[in-house]
């Protein structure tokens, strides 16, 4: 997991111990204040950790400081941050399970180094068991993600960016995205790129390599391989069949999701009769 960590001067040694502990457990740790821990306040570290979560650089954050309550209040003013001051294991675990907490604040004066490590471990190892798991990604968030994908097919699309739009950790986002669409984010992006390429192949006589680059593939060879696996013919064959007026093959229907529509409804809503599209 990608974890951000920070402190003020009172929590400096706690931070260094936790950083070593987390790296020993194979986590990717970003220290947001490695070189300039202010002696006065925790505000800078709080803002930097909150920004790292908001931008999708880290999935969770741990702050050790002297003003835990104030830091929690400040962190929660940032988008996509769900912060809480915890001083015992139960709240550290239930905060994640019940409310998808992603920012743990520890009071340096209230914990020992060993106990701080225990709380951080519980926070990081816990997973959200929200009721949303049954329903997948809420429709308005899913539509936001799909719009971003469709508007940026020619650019690299990272799961960290998409999960940030959905205001979820990467692992939670990937799980619920597949629950909503029956596809992983990577599979969905490939389908969208192929659908867009089919539109271009029908409308123009552009070179295959130019179309491949326009829909985000780095080479014509990769584009041809993916296109063939989803459509059942090469891009050139598809283009010629369109010019000749012959029926072309189409990719298999996406289970539970019509990707040609603008508005998306999760599978549970379709099953319960809430969508007649």
N, C-alpha and C positions, 0 to 999 in steps of 0.2 A: 504494500500500500504506500502511496505517496503522502508523506506526513510533513506538515510545517511545524516548526517549533520556535519559540521565542521567550524572552524574559526581560525584566528590568534588572537593575544591579543586584537586588536582593535575591533574585532567583537564578543568578548566573550559574552557580555551581550545580544547582538542580538541573538546569538546562543541559549543561555539558554531560552530566551523568545519564540523563534520559536520552540524549543524542547517541551516545555510545551504546546504550542498551537497545535502542530501536534499530540501529544499524546492525548490531549483532544478530538481530532477528530478521535480517534481510529486508527491512523496510527502506525505502528511498526517503531520506530526511533532508528537508530544506531548512537551514537555519536562517531566519529572516533578519537577524541582528547580530551576526557573528563578529562584526568589526566595530560597532559603535553603540554599545549598551549605555543608554543614558543613565546618569546617576539619580535623576530626579523622579521620573514617572514611567508608567507603562504604556502611555498612549501610542508612541511610535510603533512598538512591537505589536500592539493590538491591531492597529490599522494595517500594518504590513501582512500580518497573518490573515486578516479578513479579506484583504485584496487578493492574496494567493488563492483563497477558496473561491472568491467570486470570479476570478479569471480561469479557474480550473487547473491551476498548477499543482495544487495539493487537494487530497480528498478529505483529510481531517487535520486539525491543528490543535496543538497543546501550548498553552501559555502559563508560565510560572512567574508570579509577580506579587507585589505587596498589596495591590488594590484589586482583589479578585472580583468583587461585586461591581465596581466601577468599570472594570475591563469587560465584564459580561454585557453590561448595558451598552457600552460603546461599540462592542463587536456586533451586537444585534441591530445596530443602525445601518449596517452594511447589507447589501443584497446578497441573498443565498447563504447567509450565515445564520446558524442556529447554535448559539453559545449558551453555556451554563457554568456556574461555579459549583463544583462538586467537592465534597470533602469526605465522602465515604463510598464504598464499592456499589451499593445498591443504586444510588442516584446516577453514578457514572454509567452503569449498564442500562438502566431503564430509560435514561435520557436518549440513548441511541435506539433502543428497541421500540419505544413508544412514540418518540417525537423526532427521530432521525437527527439527533444532535450531531453536529460535525465540528464543534469548537469547544474543547475542554479547558476550563480556567482553574488553576490550582493556586491556593494561597500559600506563599513561601513560608510564612510563619506558622502555618497550621499543620504541616505535614513533615514527616521525616523523609530522607532521600529514598529509603526502601519503600515507604508507603506511597510516595509520589510515583515510583516506578510501577507499583501494583495497580494504582488507579489508572495510569496511562495504558497499561496492558489490557485492563478490563474495557476501557473506552475503545481502544483500537480493535479488539477482538470481537466486540459486540456487533450485531447486525440488526438492521431495522426489520421489525415484524409488523409493519403498518398494515392496516386494513386495505390500503391501496394495492397491496400485492395481488389481491384477488381481481382487481379491475384493470391492472396495467397502468400505463401513464395516463393521467387525466387528459381528455380530448384536446383541451385548449393548449396544453403543453406539447402534446404530440404534434398538433398542427404547426406550432411554432418551430419545432425541430425539423419537420418535413419541409417547411418553407425554406429554412436555412439550407437544407440539403439541395433542394431544387434550384435555388438561386446561386449556388456555388459549386455546381458539378465540375467545373473546369479547374477547381482548386483542391488542394489536399483538405480532407475533412477528417478531423480527429475526434475520437469519442470524448475526449476531455472537453472539447468545445461544445459538443452536442449535449453532454450531460450537464454542463453549466447552464445551458438554455433551459433545460428541464428542472434545474435547481435540485440536482441529485448527485450523489457520488457516482463515479464511473461504473462500479460493480452493480450498484442498485439500478442505475439507468439501463445498463445492458440487459439485466434480468427482466425488468418491466417492459422494455422495448420489445423483446422477443415475445413476452406474454401478450402484448398488444397486437403484434404484426405477424407472429410466427416466423420472423426473420431476425437474425442478429443485425446490429447497425451496419456492419460491413456488407452483409448480403443485401440489405435494403438499398444501400448506396450503389452497389453494382447494378441492381435492377433498375434504379432510376437512371443511371448512366446509359444503360442499354436502351431503355425506352426513349430517352432523348436522342440517342444516336439513330434510332429507327425513324424518328421524325425527320432528322437531317438527311438521312439516306433517301427518304421519299421525296423530299422537297428540292434537293440540289443534286448536282453531279460532281460535288466536291471530291477531292482525293480522300481515300480511306484514312490515310495517315492524318490529314487535317481534321477529319471528324473525330478520330480517336483522341487527338490532343484536346479538341474542344470540349469533350465530355470527361476529361480528367484522366485518361490513360497515358502512361508515359511512353508507350511504344505501340506501333500497329500490331505487332505480334501478340502482345498481351490482350489487346482489344479484340482481335480476331478469335483468340482462344475462348474468352469469356462470352463473346457474342454467339459463337457456335454452340457452346454448352447450354445457353439459355434459349436461343432462337431455333436451333436445329439446322442452320446453314451459315455460310460465311457472310460477312458484310457485303462483299461484292455480289454474291448470289442474291442476297436480299434486295440490293439496289437494282439489279437487272430485272428481278421478278416484278418490282414496282413499275419499272419503265415499260415492261412488256405487258402489263396488265394482268399478270398471273397472280393467283393467291399466294401469299407469303405465310411462312410458319410464324407462330407467336410463342412467346415463353409460356410456361405453365402458369395458370392462374394462381395468384397469391392467396393462400388460405386465410380467410377471415378479414382481408383488407383489399379494397379496390384502389390501387395506387393511381388510377387515373382521376380520382375525385380530389377535390380541394379540401373538403372537410372529412376528418377521420373519426371513426367511432370504434372504440375497443370491442373486442369479440364478445365480452359479456353483455354489452348493450344490444348487439345484433341478436344474440341468442334469446334475450328476453323481450324481443319484439320492439325495441326502441328505435330501429332503423329500417327503413323500407327502401333503401337505395338500390 
